[in-house]
């Protein structure tokens, strides 16, 4: 092989900088020949002698070679990782994560159940003592170290198991949470007709005992003594039955048409192909919401985070114009302070705060890591927390205006109508729209709102998991990010099919009660809190926050991180253990092996924390004092740790580029 290279200097664009140092440009052309064919390579060499070291970029039809500087490698890595296009992108993404289905279907019910307006006292106390402090800590931690939920524990290496535990818990969350969105899409499509299909009892899936609850006041019923107790008997065309045996078309549509539910988890049954289709549709939407990184995600949330407020406002305006609406709202807000003496009220406040704010899953860490280092994350955290809690209370007015109307129409007490969770979304509201003109329209709006509220929580949780894994193995996965996300979505979809079989509701309930339960969340948040406040040191963490925002936050957050938040987590965790009762689905009792599977899913995340601690302690050489300085309480402050992490990342990139 022979080579001939000619080099000419291009001085037409030379300019001196402020220091008088010139810049030079060179264009080189090389002709390379061999026995079989000629290859023409065009080599463009830019020699810049300003404040940056020499860089050479060679482009070719057949090869690319580069010897960039460390500074350029660092800039390239930051560009590859991505960042928020604007501050509003970040705020709306965090709002979208924090405002989920729990704000709409759980908070209003907890308010009613736990003393109405009186519930706001334990709610806001927990919010101030634990919710906002942890929300602020997670966002600040991600922004401080510019890395996902696994890498941030370089700040306290022995606690890295928290990152793995959060990743596992996120996987379970991704599998089961999106099933609710698949149900919502199914109801949305079923509502797109002249009338909703759950209005009458004349469908193929209805039973002989089906009677519309709004028509029951016209039934011929009487009291009769049976087994020395008074029982209400009602006369139907098919015969006389007890009032407790009556069913309604809404419930039968949910159980016999949508779910086609089996008799128990032992009978898993066939996959519901309609739900498999809606689940696939939601996963495809979720994939395209995050496949291009946070710059793309930040644009999607402009719609998914804001439009639900439009729909909530429309539903509220319609709700408060209905008869009985204000009775429902009074039931929601009037305080019953006697409830505050019950321990369950305080437990509900803690679990609602932790779940609603998306704590412990590493998602907030990931979203914060895409911020600029100097972003005022303190102010952002307070803004988002205010929006979140305000939305929960606003949604309560929307829901209970409809519940009050429903109780008025059915002539039943509100306490018998109010429900939480899937019961509210797929039983109470579909029943309420039956009495509204244009029932199909209101049904479509409600389920579309559920889809949007849940969707951004879903894909932001996915983003947190993806960020943690890719930041841990960047050289392997970052350039293949789109493929990796696709693989995660496909695997999650396949596992999620177990939740949309005929016995899928029982699987869903197990995952909800064990895999992503309050036990797991409290366990993770406790160790996360003490890893920063006690092991790394709250004073050094405060110094890092000052480096970012330019001033120290109020000392209150130190007190919460060191005392109140760990104490609340431990107290509620052990109280839940003492008060534990096996999960049930309505009147169905799970077999022992179903509970065993549920406990396995819980331990699959929880045991990572102590397991990793034991492994790392044994694997680290040295005596006890040196181990503590190396993996428990490191010597570096935030600035030194950031520099060390950047050097390690750059070194890995240099090795990989070779």
N, C-alpha and C positions, 0 to 999 in steps of 0.2 A: 504494500500500500504506500503510495506517495502522496504527500501533502504540499500544497502551496498556499501560503497565507500572505495577503497584502493588507497593510494597515495604513489608513489615512487619518489625519487629525482634522477634526471639524472645530474650528475656533470661532465660527460666526456668532455663536451665542454665548461667548464667554462674558461673565460679569463678575466683578469683585463683590464680596459681601461686606458687611460693616467692618469686619476685621481686616479687609484687604486681601483675603485669600481667594484666589481665582478658582473657577471650576472649569473642567476640561471635558470634552466629549470626543470619543473615538468610535469610528465605525470600522469594523473588520469583516472581510469576506474571505471565506475559506473554501477551496475546492478540494474535495476528497475523492480520490478515484481508487478503484480496485479492478481486479481482472474481470468481474462479471458485469458491473454497472457503475455509473457515475452517480454520486450523491452530492447535492448542493446544500451546503449549510450556510445559513446567514447568522452571523454572530454579532449581536449588538452589545457593546461593552460600555457601560456608563461608569466613569471614574469620578466620584464626587469627593472633593477635598474641602468640606466645610466643617461641620461639627460632628458629622457621622463618619464611621469607619468606611473602609473600602467595600463596595459591593459589586459583584459581577453577576450579571444575568445573561445567560446564554439560551437562546431559543432555537429550536431545530425542528425539522419535520419528523425527525426520528428520535431525538433525545433532548432532555432538558436537564441542565446542571446549574447549581447555584451555590454560592458561598456567601450568604448574607451575614450581616453582623448580628450580635446578640440582641441589640435594640430592635433591629428589623424583624428578627424571629419573634420577639415578644409582641410587637405590633401585629404581626401576621397571626399569631395565636389568638390574640384578643379579637381580631376581625373574624377568624374562623368560629370562635365561640359565640360571638354576637352580643348585642346589648340592646336595651330599649331605645327606640327611636325618639321617644319623648317621655317626659315625666308623667303625662296623662296616660300613656300606654301602660305604664307600670301600675299606677293607681287603679285604673279600671280592671286590670288583670287581677290584682289582689282583691278588689271588691267582688269581682266575678267568682273568685275562689271562695271567699268568706261567705257570700250570700248564696246559699244553696237551698235544697228542699227543706232542710230543717227549719229555716226561717219561716217558711210558709205553712208547713203542716205539723211541726212539733212545738215551736215556741208558743203559738196561740193556745194550743191545747194545755200546755204546762201552766200557762197563766191561769186559765179557767180552773184547772184541776187543783192548783196549789194556792188558792185564795185570791184569784183575780189580780187586782192592782197590788195586793200585798206581796205577791211573788216578785215584784220589781225590786223589793228591798234585798233579798238574798241574791237576786240576779245581778244587781249593780255592785253589791259588795264583792261578789266573786269576780266580777269583771275588773274591778279596780285592784283587787288583791292578787289576782292570778292571771286573768284573761289578757288584759292589755300589757302587763309586764312580759308575759311569754311571747305575745304577738310582736312586741317591740324587739325583744331579744333575738328572735329567729330572723326577722328582717335585717336587723343590724349585723348579726353574725354572718349572714350570706354576703351582704354588701362589704363588710370589713375584709373578708378573705377572698372574695370574688371566685367562689367555687361552690359546688353543690353539696348535698347533704352528707356525703361520705367524706369528702376532702376537708370539710370544716373542722373535723375532729383531730386535725393536726394540732389544734389548740390544746387538746387533752387526749393524747393518742390512746390511752387505755379505755376511753369511752367510745371508740369508733364502732363498737357493736351497736350503739344507738342508731348510727346511720344505716347499718345492715338491717336492723329491726324495723326501722321506718320504711326501708325499701320493700321488705316483705309485706308489711302491713299495707303499703300502697298497692301492692299487687292484688291483695285480697279486696281492697277497696275498689280498685279498677274493675275487678271481675263482677262484683255484686251490685255496685251503685248504678252502673249503666243499665242494668236490667230494669230498673224503675223507669228509665228514659224509654226503653223499648216498650214497656206497657203504655206509657204516655203517648208514644207515636201510634200504637195500635188503636187506642181510644180516639186519637185525633183523626185517623183515617176512617174509623167507624162512624165518626160524627159528621163526616162530609157527605151528607145525604139530606133528603127533605125532612126527616125526623130521626131522632136518636133511636137506636134499636132496643134500648132497655126501657122503653115506655110501657109496652104491653106485655101480657103473658101469653101471647098467641104465637110464640116462636118455637122452633123445634127443640130448643134447649130448655124450655120451661117445664116445670112440673105441675101436677094437678093442684098443689097447695099454694100456687103463686097468686098473690093478690096485690095490686098496686097500693102502697101505703096511703095514698091520698084518697082511695076509694073505700078504705076499710070502715070509715064512719057510716057507710051505707049498708054494711053487712048486718044480718040478723044474728045477734049474739046474746047469750044469757049466762048466768052463773049457775053452776051445778056442783053438788057435793060429790067428790071422788076421793076415796080413801081418807075420809074424814077431813078433807081440805076443800076449800072453795076454788073451783077451776072455771075459767071463762071458756065457753064453748061457742063456736061460730058455725053457721050453716053455709055450706058451699053447694054448688050443683052436683059435686061428686059425693057429698055426704057431710056429716058433722065431724069437725076436728077441733082440737084445743087451739086457743089463740097463739100459744107458743110454737105450734107447728106451722103457722102461716109463714110463707116466705114472700119476698118481693122481687119484681123483675130486675131491679138494679143489682141485687146480690146474686141472683141467678146468672145474670149476664157476666158478672165478674168471675164467679166460680165455675160455671158450667159452659160458658162460651169463651171467655178470654183465657182463663187458666186451664179449663177442663181438668180441674184438680182431682187427684187420686185420693184414696182413703188414708194414705200415710207415706212416710219416706221409704217404707219397705217396698212400696209399689211405685217405682220411679216413672214407669210408663213410657210413652213415646214422646219424641220432641215435638213441640208445637211449632209447626213450620211457619205459620204466620208470624209468631213471635220471633222465630229464628231470623225471618226476613227483616223485621223491624230492628232487631238487635244488630244485624249486619249493617243496616243503613246507618244506625247511630255510630257504630264503630268507624265506618267510612268517613262520616262527617268529622268525628273526633280526630281521625288521622290527618285529614286535610286542614284541620285547625292548628296543628302543631308541627307539621312535617318540615316547614321551612324555618323553624326556630322562632325566637321571641319577637323578631321584627314583624313576622307575619301574624303570630298570635296576638301581638299588641294591637293589630288592626281589627282582628276578628271580634275582640271584646268590646269594641265600640258599639256593636250591635247586640251581642249576647248579654252584655252587662247592663246596657241602658234601656233596651226595648222592653224588658220585663216590667220596668217601672211604668211605662205607658200602659201596658196591659193591666197591671195592678190598679192603676188609677181608674181605668175604664170600668173594671169590675167593681171597684169601691163605689163609684158614682151610681152604677146600676144597683148595687147591693143596698145602699142606704135609702133608696126610693121604694124598697119592697116593704109590705106590711110585716110587722114583727121584727124588723131589722134592729131597731134601737133597744128592744128587749134583749136581743142577743149581744149587742155591744155592752149594755149594762152588766150582763152576766160576765163579760170578759174583763171589765175594768174595775168594777166595784170591789174594794178590798175586803177580805175576810182575814183579819189579823190573827185569829185563833189558829189558823193553819201554820203560822210561823213556829209554833211549838213542836211541830212534827219534823223529825229528822229527814224524812224523805223529800221534803220541800227543798232543803239545802243541798241534798245530793243531786236532785234534778237540776238545780241551778248550775252546779259545777259541771256536770256532764254536758248540759246544753251549751255552756260557754266554750268548753274545749272542742266539742264537735263542730259547733257553728263557726268558730274562728279558724278551723283547719290547722290546729296546732299538732305538733308531734310527728307529722308525716314527712317532714323535710321539704314540703312544697314551698313554704314561705321562705326558707333558706335559699332555695333555688331561684325563686322570683326576685329576691333581694340581691342575689349574686350578679344579676345582669345590670344593676345600677352603676352609675359612675361613683367613684369612691367618695366624692364630696357631696353627694346627694343628701338632703336633709331627711333622713329616714325616720327621725324622731317625729317630725311633723306629719309625715305620711302615715305612720302607724296610728297616730291619734285621729287623723281624718278618717281612715278606713274603719277603725273601731266605732267611731260615732255613726258612720253610715250604716254599718252592719246592724247595730242594735236598734237604730231608728227604723230600719227596714223591717226588722222582726215585729216591732210594735205596729207599724203601718199595716203589715200583712195580717195582723190579728184583727184589725177593724174590717178588712176585706172578708176574712173567713167568717167571723162571727156575725156580720150583717146577714150573710147567706144562711148561717146556721139558725139564727133567730127567725128568719123567714120560713125556713123549713119546719121548725118546731111549731110555728103559728099555723101553717097549712095542715100539718098532721095532727094538731091539737095534742101535742106531747110535750113533756118538760124538756127544756134545753139540755139538761144533764143526760137525757136518753138519746139525744141526737148528736151531741159533740163527740168527735173522735179524733184520733191522732194517726200519723203515718199513712200507709197505703189505704187504711180505712177511710180517711178523710178525702184523699184524692180520687179514689176509685169507687167509693160508696156514697159518701155524704154529698159531695158536690154534684156528681151525676144525677143523684136523686133530686137535688134542689133545682136543677135546670129544667126538670120536667114541667114545672109550673111557670116557667118564663116564656113569653112570646119569643119565637126565634131560638128555640132550645139548642138547635144544632150550632148556631153561630156562637152562643155563649160557651158551649162545650168545647168548640174548636179553640176559642180564645184561651180558655182555662188550661187546656192540655198543651197548647203551644207555649204558654207562659211557663208551665212546669218543665217542658223540654229545654227552654232557653236557660232557666235558672239552674237546672241540673247540669246542662252541657258544659258551661264554662268551669264549674267546679270539677267536672270530670276531666276535661283536657288540661286544666291547670295542675291537677293532681298527677296526671300522666307526665306533664312537663317536668314536675319535680322529680319523679322517678327517673325519667330519661336523662335529665341533667346530672343527677347523682351518679348514674352508671357511666355515662360518657366522660364526665370529668375524672372519674377514677381510672379509666382506660382510654385516654384521649387519642393516642396514636393508633389504636386498633379500631375505634368506633367513630371518631368525629367525622372522618371523610366518608363514612358509611352510615351516617346518621339516619337518612331517610329509609334505608333498608332495615336498620335496627328497629326504628319505630314501627315499621310495617310488621316485622317479626313479632314484636311485643303485642301489637294489636291483634294479629291472627291467633297467637297462643291464648291471649286473654279471651277472645271470642269463643274459641273452642272450649275452654274451661267454663265459660259463662253459659254454654248450652245446657249444662246441668241444672241451671236455675230456671230454664224456660221449658223444661219437660213437664209432663203432667204431675209429677211429684216435685217439681222445681221450687214451689213456694216453701216447702219444708226445708230444702237445702238453703234457700235464700234466708230463711229465718235463723238457721244454724250459723251461717256466716255473719249475719247481723248481730247475733247475740254473743258470739265467741270471737271470731277472727278479727273483727273491728270493734270490739266491745270497749266499754269504759275501763275495764281492767287493763287492757293493752295500752290504751292511750295514757292513762294515769301513770303507768309503769314507765313509759317512754319519757313523758314530760318531766317526771321527777328526776330521772338520771340526767336528762338534758340540762335541767336547771342547775343541779349541783355541780355538773362538770364545768360549767362556766363560772358560777358564782363562788364556789368553794375550792375547786381544784385549780383552775387557771387563775382565779382571783378576780373579784368584782372590781377592784380598783384599777387593775390593768385593763380590764374590759371597758371601763369607763374612760380610761385614757384613749383607747382606740376609738371610742365614739366621739370624743372631743376632736381627734385628728380628722374625723370625717365631717362633722357638722360645725366645728369651730367653737363649741362651748360644751360644758358639762350639763347633762340633763338634771332635773331635780333629783335630790338624794332619795326620794321616795322609792324609786325603782330599785335601788340597792337593797333597801329593806325588804321589798317584795321578793326579789330574787334569792336573797339569803335566808329569809324566815318564812314569810306567809305562803308563797307558792309551794315550796317543798312540803310544808306542814299540811296544806290543804290536800295535796296529792296523796300523801301517806294516809291521812285521816279518812278520806273518802274511799281509798283503795281497800283498807282493812274493814271499813264499815260495810262495803259491798260484799266482801267475803263473808262477814258475819250474817248479813241479810240475804245471802244467796238462795235463790229458789230455781229449780230446773226450768228451762225455757219450755213453753207450750205454744202450740198454734191453735187458738180458740180452745176447744175442749180436747184436742188431740195431745196425748202424751208420747214423747219421743222414746224409742228404745234406748237401752244403755249404750249401744255402740254408736248411735248418732251423737250422744253427748260426748263420748270418747273422741269421736272425730272432731267435734267442736273444740274440745280442750286441746287437741293436737294443733288445730289451726291457730289457736291463741298462743300456745307455746312456740310455734314456728317462728314467731317474731320476738316474743319476750325473752327466750333463752339465749338469743344472740348476745345480749348485753353481758350477763355474767360469764357466758362461755368464752367470749372474746377477751374479757378481762383475764381470766385464768390462763388462756393460751398465750396472750401477749406477755404476761408477767413471767411465765416459764421460759418463753422464747427470748426474752431480753437478757443479755449477759450483764454481769456486775452484781455488786452487793445491793442491799435494800435501799440505801441512800441514793446510790447512782440510778437505780431503777425508778425511784420516785421522781428524780430530776429529769429523767429521760422520757417517761411515759405518763406520769401522773401530773406533776406540776412543773412544766417546762420553764426554762430560764428566759426565753425570748419574750419581748413585748410585742405588740401587734405590728409595729413597723418592721422590726427585725424578722418576725415570722413571715410577713408578706414578702420581704426581700428574699428570704430563704426559699419560700415556695416558688417564687418567680425564677430563681436560679435553677431549682430542680426541674421545673417545667421546661425551661430553655435548654438545659442540658439534655433532657430526654428528646426534645425536638431535634437537636443537633445530631444526636446519635441515630435517631430514626431517619433523618435526611441523608445520612451516609449510606 
